[in-house]
Amino acid sequence: MGLKYDVVLVLSCKPNADGTQTGYAKSRLEKAFQIYAVGETNRIALSGIDSDKMIGYLLEKGIIKESISMENYSLNTVGNALFSGRFLI
């Protein structure tokens, strides 16, 4: 059986003042991890200016860096859509 999802797109959230991930970010990242862990995808894409702060969470969970794509230009949901299109092709 093939993959269920070509890629899982995770929109970033601004971290807490101390640099830790917010509950929203953790929830999004955890769901992406679960989908990856059960073999329903082999790619996760992070989108948003704070993506570089979210990648560590996935690496700590054991996802290999080559399975993670990232764009850190978008500042809002419209930007997420514009800059993330390349992950969906």
WOJO-V878987 format. One record per residue. N is the residue number from 1. RES is the residue in one small letter. OMEGA is omega in whole degrees, 0 to 359 (none if undefined). Layout:
n	res	omega
N	RES	OMEGA
N	RES	OMEGA
This chain:
n	res	omega
1	m	180
2	g	178
3	l	179
4	k	182
5	y	176
6	d	180
7	v	173
8	v	182
9	l	180
10	v	178
11	l	184
12	s	175
13	c	175
14	k	180
15	p	174
16	n	181
17	a	180
18	d	177
19	g	179
20	t	180
21	q	176
22	t	176
23	g	178
24	y	181
25	a	180
26	k	180
27	s	179
28	r	181
29	l	180
30	e	178
31	k	178
32	a	178
33	f	181
34	q	179
35	i	178
36	y	185
37	a	180
38	v	175
39	g	180
40	e	173
41	t	174
42	n	179
43	r	173
44	i	178
45	a	177
46	l	184
47	s	175
48	g	186
49	i	180
50	d	180
51	s	182
52	d	178
53	k	183
54	m	186
55	i	180
56	g	179
57	y	181
58	l	178
59	l	178
60	e	178
61	k	178
62	g	177
63	i	182
64	i	185
65	k	181
66	e	179
67	s	184
68	i	173
69	s	184
70	m	167
71	e	182
72	n	179
73	y	187
74	s	181
75	l	182
76	n	185
77	t	177
78	v	177
79	g	176
80	n	181
81	a	181
82	l	186
83	f	183
84	s	181
85	g	182
86	r	179
87	f	187
88	l	181
89	i	none
